Structure formats: C-alpha cells, structure tokens
Amino acid sequence: MIKEKRMAKNYTQEKMSEILGISLRQYVRIDNEEALPRRDVLKNLIIELELNDSEIGEYIRMMANKTA
C-alpha cells in the first residue's frame, strides 16, 4: 500500500527517504512491507502520502499480522 501511494505521487524511494529523514535502506524495508516505521516516521509518512484513516488502519493491521 505504501509503495502504491508513493508511486502515485511520482516519488522515488530516495526522495521519500530524504523527506522522512531516514536512510534509503530503512525506507526500502518500509516500502517492501518488511518493517513498521517508528511512530515519528509513520506520522510523517501519513502526512506526506495523504493517507486517510481507513488506509492507516488497514496498513497498521496488515503490518501487525506480519510481525505476529
């Protein structure tokens, strides 16, 4: 979901990592749904990608199921 939202805005992974203030490696893990971002990064990701409440809930549920 994050990757699709990023691509819809025509942002590269590099650009998103710069916007979020994290390493490219960290962002790639988020983009590939391998890691849930820290709370501060998640907040900025929500703002930058303009995620709505249902998308946020869906993303957090999906990531919680992957780590459970």
Secondary structure, DSSP 8 states (H G I E B T S, - for coil): -HHHHHHHTT--HHHHHHHHTS-HHHHHHHHTTSS---HHHHHHHHHHHT--HHHHHHHHHHHHHHH-
